[in-house]
Amino acid sequence: MNVIIAPDQFGAGMTSTDAALAAAKGLRNAADAEAVICPMADGHAGTSQALLYGKSYKEVHMTASDPHFRDRTARYFVDEDGHAYIDSEEILGLQLLEPNERQLLDTSSTGLGQMIAHAAGAASITIALGGTSSVDMGLGMLEALGAKIRGENGDLMRHLRTKDISGAASVQFPTRNLPPIRVLCTSFYPLTGIEGAVYRTGRQAGESDSVMEFLHQAVRSTVPLFPVPDAADRPGSGAGGGIGFALGCLGAELHEAVVYTAAVHQLADKLQHASLVITGESQDGMPEHTSHVVPYIQKLAQQADVPCADITISSDEPGDSRALIEQAASEAARQFLA
């Protein structure tokens, strides 16, 4: 019998691939079943490695700017066919900032632009766009790619931060050649509105209502400066604090990360031959799942009429995460495959 193991990452210290391998070990300890490994992701850190499971790839290390323009070593991945994979959280994540550094006004997406430029020789670039700490509409990223943003006096604006959105009067997009870009969005929320980029990212960063209202108005005023303003209405345009909108204007394809990852692993087909699905994540004491992975896997399993075991564990639970996952997977196998 086949058991699909399709977890999300279990906290920052365990990728979904590591979690899946631990669950597979627990499965083998409890049942005579074949583990079908399908590491999942929703656009946050670890998405690239989930997509690359089973493939040969190399890590590329480079220096890029974090949201406060400090140099940091960042990595991306290139597979055996020359396709590049970037996790935006690698250089723009909130985890790179101290709590007192998370004011949206002072952050920039420049580092992601530097990473894209570094990977521009690839056959294609897949960008996982989740967990970013800026709402600069991707202007910092665009500047790093060669865009020219000018203020009302016609002067070039440099080292753009989120607070500079309100001063932009023109945006000349970069002319450099880029390979096809695919963007994997954590959520398909819009650029503007109460559920848009500014308010969602602002709430995550603990920003004040007055700052979020100021930025929301600035974003709405800046949209017409982009070459494809209608892209602001596309699903995913608000991802990454508006980076999805900027990349859409560059011609990138926007996808919902969890749906795309499931398609890469051909989950729908594999479910037709499965006796059980095991999924899960690490939760920080939240009453509901914090990622999009577990609810989506449960939905797919229900549609295929396959039992689904949720082995989510609390991040506060004592013990080694790997051992806890193995134990939970063993218990799930005994319960559903007896």
Order of alpha helices (4+ residues) and beta strands (2+ residues): beta-alpha-beta-alpha-beta-beta-beta-alpha-alpha-beta-alpha-beta-beta-beta-alpha-alpha-alpha-beta-alpha-alpha-beta-beta-alpha-beta-beta-alpha
